[in-house]
Amino acid sequence: MSARTLPKAGRAPQLDPREYETSFGEFIGIGPNGNLWVDGCDVAELVERFGSPLFIMSENQLRYTYRSFRDAFREHYPNSEILFANKSNNGLAIRHIMNQEGAGGDCFGNTEMYLALLAGTDPKTLVLNGSNKEDEELEMAIANGLCINIDAMDELDRIDAVAKRLGKDVDIGIRLALDLDPLAERQGVAMHGPGTMKEQSDSTKWGMTREQTVEIVKRAQVMSNMNLVEIHFHLSRMSNIANDFAVMAGEMITWAAHIRDETGWVAPTIDIGGGWTFGKWYGTGPNSQMDDDSAPTADDYARECAKAIKDEAARLDFPLPKLRLEPGRALSGPAGVAVGTVGAVKTGDTKKWVNLDLSTNHISWAAILDWYYHALPVRNAGAEGTETVDLVGPLCNSDELGRHRKMPPLQRGDFVAFLDTGGYCESSAARYNAQRLPATVLVTGDTADVISDREEFRDAAGRFRVPPHLLAGSFAPQAGE
Ligand SMILES: Cc1ncc(COP(=O)(O)O)c(C=O)c1O
């Protein structure tokens, strides 16, 4: 790892994908010594230097993926804007990278908004989503000038009260509960299931009905401090078929035209949320049920959504709005690698377990979606899998990181990497069994910096409080007893 040269101010670095013996991304692959590398760093060296378990993020991979996604949409729909879903990775350094790239952001909740503002994100590029926003949250959004996507009938009045108190005007949008009738027969994925995509959307996705939306718009139109700026929807990852997203995007225009006809307000922006997938040739696990080579590319999504929006706008004579998207996992996911160290290797009558210090606290989706992450050894990363093992973590519940994985023989001290863990791993990590959270390092070329500290015992103990009456001395016999 070498000394760093800082990029010239105001200029985002040029990115040339690296050549690897085997590539898992543009900046992740098997390097010259046969080990897994992230950009110009050998992952084995990173773990030896920064400890295990370890989250690794590739700055250049994140920038590259962001630019590819942005460019795909701009090609098919020039007036489009990418809002990184901060929830997928709330690291301040990650947000700084997104700021440098010019990405806006989707914030869900007070703290996500606080972190994005702390990183210096332009508030006019941030939206606040949420189905049950706190007063404090509305106040922070209004004070800083974010667009608030309304998601409850009493929210407009609550925003109005805070805005009046602060003497501010507010940008508002409305989250819609689209009908999605064409998806009534299409099965959604198990993650949100059971049921068809329409059933899953109706039962698990927030938003306002057509009548409620029209009512909110009419009421906002007579409030002098409200600027109506967008309508919003989030299909989520209940599908990885581009046409399902196109159906949704087209219906945004159907609703926009309906709102125009009922109220006269012409929505200048439609925000079509997140849920965009990314595909990898190796699939995302042994079953490769989703997100393999056949998954839609950003270009597929962009082409199909742009066509649906343009067709519906032409049909209803609606002026083409600005398009906003809120990808999270598709941007941050491929930039991350999570690594654990092998401890005990146990052979039972029916299976072999390889115990790691990484757990489902750290990569929580592995617990519900066994196929999610592709696992491989860090050293001799291209070695053929010759035995089927369960990769498990150290937690006291069933802590399955990857069942029935084909791996080469592993022994105590080896490192195992899980790919595509840059989204929703650190940000949804838990502390069950009082496990302390791993460090995260950001790799940039052949340098690496810690961007999240590894938790210490003091971090685990420091949150807890003991009221005086429970202190040991309070049970000491009193004088005369
Ligand atoms: C409103 C909203 N936008 C964007 C996203 C990001 O979704 P994804 O990471 O699947 O792209 C989410 C995820 O829950 C969301 O709730």
The ligand as an SDF file (V2000), in Angstrom:
LIG
                    3D

 16 16  0  0  0  0  0  0  0  0999 V2000
  -38.2940    5.2340   -0.2090 C   0  0  0  0  0  0  0  0  0  0  0  0
  -37.1410    4.3640   -0.5670 C   0  0  0  0  0  0  0  0  0  0  0  0
  -36.3280    4.7440   -1.5650 N   0  0  0  0  0  0  0  0  0  0  0  0
  -35.2540    3.9980   -1.9260 C   0  0  0  0  0  0  0  0  0  0  0  0
  -34.9740    2.8020   -1.2960 C   0  0  0  0  0  0  0  0  0  0  0  0
  -33.7700    2.0140   -1.7380 C   0  0  0  0  0  0  0  0  0  0  0  0
  -34.0840    0.7430   -2.1870 O   0  0  0  0  0  0  0  0  0  0  0  0
  -32.9550   -0.1500   -2.8760 P   0  0  0  0  0  0  0  0  0  0  0  0
  -31.7730   -0.1370   -1.9940 O   0  0  0  0  0  0  0  0  0  0  0  0
  -33.5520   -1.5010   -3.0200 O   0  0  0  0  0  0  0  0  0  0  0  0
  -32.6490    0.4860   -4.2140 O   0  0  0  0  0  0  0  0  0  0  0  0
  -35.7980    2.3670   -0.2510 C   0  0  0  0  0  0  0  0  0  0  0  0
  -35.5270    1.0830    0.4430 C   0  0  0  0  0  0  0  0  0  0  0  0
  -36.1760    0.6290    1.3150 O   0  0  0  0  0  0  0  0  0  0  0  0
  -36.9060    3.1680    0.1270 C   0  0  0  0  0  0  0  0  0  0  0  0
  -37.7090    2.8060    1.1300 O   0  0  0  0  0  0  0  0  0  0  0  0
  1  2  1  0
  2  3  1  0
  2 15  2  0
  3  4  2  0
  4  5  1  0
  5  6  1  0
  5 12  2  0
  6  7  1  0
  7  8  1  0
  8  9  2  0
  8 10  1  0
  8 11  1  0
 12 13  1  0
 12 15  1  0
 13 14  2  0
 15 16  1  0
M  END
$$$$
